Amino acid sequence: MADPRNLEDVKAVKRRHEADIIKRYQAVGMGIGKVGSEYVLVVYLPAKRSDINEPVLIEGVRLKFEVTGRIKTQ
């Protein structure tokens, strides 16, 4: 189990699970944020989803879902 107060632990969890999380939630990307004293994995969604029941934890690190819409690259 990772320590969500330790940035290096959270980065390692992100590396291990990023592809799976993006695929599972059909996300457009991921990042790391902070809520209070804990780091969270921020999952960027293209649209609001009602089927996600929070809180979702991966190895003790919380996923935070944010709707960003589609991300355009040039």
PyRosetta script that sets phi, psi and omega in degrees:
from pyrosetta import init, pose_from_sequence

init()
pose = pose_from_sequence("MADPRNLEDVKAVKRRHEADIIKRYQAVGMGIGKVGSEYVLVVYLPAKRSDINEPVLIEGVRLKFEVTGRIKTQ")
pose.set_psi(1, 134.3)
pose.set_omega(1, -179.2)
pose.set_phi(2, -83.9)
pose.set_psi(2, 155.4)
pose.set_omega(2, 175.3)
pose.set_phi(3, -93.2)
pose.set_psi(3, 111.1)
pose.set_omega(3, -177.1)
pose.set_phi(4, -67.6)
pose.set_psi(4, -6.8)
pose.set_omega(4, 175.4)
pose.set_phi(5, -91.1)
pose.set_psi(5, -4.8)
pose.set_omega(5, -178.3)
pose.set_phi(6, -107.8)
pose.set_psi(6, 112.6)
pose.set_omega(6, -176.0)
pose.set_phi(7, -58.9)
pose.set_psi(7, -39.3)
pose.set_omega(7, -179.3)
pose.set_phi(8, -64.8)
pose.set_psi(8, -39.1)
pose.set_omega(8, 175.6)
pose.set_phi(9, -61.1)
pose.set_psi(9, -44.6)
pose.set_omega(9, -177.6)
pose.set_phi(10, -67.4)
pose.set_psi(10, -39.2)
pose.set_omega(10, 176.3)
pose.set_phi(11, -60.4)
pose.set_psi(11, -40.7)
pose.set_omega(11, 179.9)
pose.set_phi(12, -65.7)
pose.set_psi(12, -41.2)
pose.set_omega(12, 177.0)
pose.set_phi(13, -62.2)
pose.set_psi(13, -42.7)
pose.set_omega(13, 179.0)
pose.set_phi(14, -59.6)
pose.set_psi(14, -46.6)
pose.set_omega(14, -179.8)
pose.set_phi(15, -60.1)
pose.set_psi(15, -42.4)
pose.set_omega(15, -176.8)
pose.set_phi(16, -70.9)
pose.set_psi(16, -31.5)
pose.set_omega(16, -169.5)
pose.set_phi(17, -117.3)
pose.set_psi(17, -4.6)
pose.set_omega(17, -172.2)
pose.set_phi(18, -55.5)
pose.set_psi(18, -51.2)
pose.set_omega(18, -177.5)
pose.set_phi(19, -60.4)
pose.set_psi(19, -41.7)
pose.set_omega(19, -180.0)
pose.set_phi(20, -66.3)
pose.set_psi(20, -42.7)
pose.set_omega(20, -179.9)
pose.set_phi(21, -65.5)
pose.set_psi(21, -44.6)
pose.set_omega(21, 179.8)
pose.set_phi(22, -60.8)
pose.set_psi(22, -43.3)
pose.set_omega(22, 179.6)
pose.set_phi(23, -66.8)
pose.set_psi(23, -46.0)
pose.set_omega(23, -176.7)
pose.set_phi(24, -61.2)
pose.set_psi(24, -41.1)
pose.set_omega(24, -176.0)
pose.set_phi(25, -102.2)
pose.set_psi(25, 5.8)
pose.set_omega(25, -178.2)
pose.set_phi(26, 51.6)
pose.set_psi(26, 44.7)
pose.set_omega(26, -176.6)
pose.set_phi(27, -80.8)
pose.set_psi(27, 160.1)
pose.set_omega(27, 177.3)
pose.set_phi(28, -98.3)
pose.set_psi(28, -4.6)
pose.set_omega(28, 177.8)
pose.set_phi(29, 169.7)
pose.set_psi(29, 177.9)
pose.set_omega(29, 180.0)
pose.set_phi(30, -146.7)
pose.set_psi(30, 155.0)
pose.set_omega(30, 175.0)
pose.set_phi(31, -151.2)
pose.set_psi(31, -172.0)
pose.set_omega(31, 177.1)
pose.set_phi(32, -121.1)
pose.set_psi(32, 132.1)
pose.set_omega(32, 177.2)
pose.set_phi(33, -128.4)
pose.set_psi(33, -174.6)
pose.set_omega(33, -179.7)
pose.set_phi(34, -136.3)
pose.set_psi(34, 132.7)
pose.set_omega(34, 175.2)
pose.set_phi(35, -124.5)
pose.set_psi(35, 112.1)
pose.set_omega(35, -175.1)
pose.set_phi(36, 64.4)
pose.set_psi(36, -126.5)
pose.set_omega(36, -179.0)
pose.set_phi(37, -97.0)
pose.set_psi(37, 3.8)
pose.set_omega(37, -176.5)
pose.set_phi(38, -113.6)
pose.set_psi(38, 144.3)
pose.set_omega(38, 172.8)
pose.set_phi(39, -83.7)
pose.set_psi(39, 148.2)
pose.set_omega(39, 179.2)
pose.set_phi(40, -131.8)
pose.set_psi(40, 156.8)
pose.set_omega(40, 172.3)
pose.set_phi(41, -92.4)
pose.set_psi(41, 118.1)
pose.set_omega(41, -178.7)
pose.set_phi(42, -91.7)
pose.set_psi(42, 123.8)
pose.set_omega(42, -178.6)
pose.set_phi(43, -107.8)
pose.set_psi(43, 117.5)
pose.set_omega(43, -177.1)
pose.set_phi(44, -90.2)
pose.set_psi(44, 120.4)
pose.set_omega(44, -176.4)
pose.set_phi(45, -106.5)
pose.set_psi(45, 146.6)
pose.set_omega(45, 178.8)
pose.set_phi(46, -74.7)
pose.set_psi(46, -22.8)
pose.set_omega(46, -179.0)
pose.set_phi(47, -155.6)
pose.set_psi(47, 159.7)
pose.set_omega(47, 178.4)
pose.set_phi(48, -63.6)
pose.set_psi(48, 141.1)
pose.set_omega(48, 179.5)
pose.set_phi(49, -128.4)
pose.set_psi(49, 134.3)
pose.set_omega(49, -179.7)
pose.set_phi(50, -95.1)
pose.set_psi(50, -4.9)
pose.set_omega(50, -176.1)
pose.set_phi(51, -92.4)
pose.set_psi(51, 4.0)
pose.set_omega(51, 179.6)
pose.set_phi(52, -98.5)
pose.set_psi(52, 117.9)
pose.set_omega(52, 179.4)
pose.set_phi(53, -100.0)
pose.set_psi(53, 105.2)
pose.set_omega(53, 179.3)
pose.set_phi(54, -84.8)
pose.set_psi(54, 152.5)
pose.set_omega(54, 5.5)
pose.set_phi(55, -84.2)
pose.set_psi(55, 147.4)
pose.set_omega(55, 174.3)
pose.set_phi(56, -113.7)
pose.set_psi(56, 127.4)
pose.set_omega(56, 179.7)
pose.set_phi(57, -118.4)
pose.set_psi(57, 138.1)
pose.set_omega(57, 172.5)
pose.set_phi(58, -122.4)
pose.set_psi(58, 116.1)
pose.set_omega(58, -178.9)
pose.set_phi(59, 52.3)
pose.set_psi(59, 33.2)
pose.set_omega(59, 178.8)
pose.set_phi(60, 87.7)
pose.set_psi(60, -0.2)
pose.set_omega(60, 179.2)
pose.set_phi(61, -104.4)
pose.set_psi(61, 130.6)
pose.set_omega(61, -177.1)
pose.set_phi(62, -78.9)
pose.set_psi(62, 141.3)
pose.set_omega(62, 170.8)
pose.set_phi(63, -92.3)
pose.set_psi(63, 133.6)
pose.set_omega(63, 176.2)
pose.set_phi(64, -116.1)
pose.set_psi(64, 125.1)
pose.set_omega(64, -175.3)
pose.set_phi(65, -100.2)
pose.set_psi(65, 130.5)
pose.set_omega(65, 177.7)
pose.set_phi(66, -129.6)
pose.set_psi(66, 134.4)
pose.set_omega(66, 176.6)
pose.set_phi(67, -87.5)
pose.set_psi(67, 118.9)
pose.set_omega(67, 179.7)
pose.set_phi(68, -114.9)
pose.set_psi(68, -14.6)
pose.set_omega(68, -170.9)
pose.set_phi(69, 81.6)
pose.set_psi(69, -176.6)
pose.set_omega(69, 177.8)
pose.set_phi(70, -70.7)
pose.set_psi(70, 142.6)
pose.set_omega(70, 178.1)
pose.set_phi(71, -101.2)
pose.set_psi(71, 122.6)
pose.set_omega(71, -178.9)
pose.set_phi(72, -95.4)
pose.set_psi(72, 135.9)
pose.set_omega(72, 175.0)
pose.set_phi(73, -113.3)
pose.set_psi(73, 149.9)
pose.set_omega(73, -178.7)
pose.set_phi(74, -111.3)
pose.dump_pdb("model.pdb")
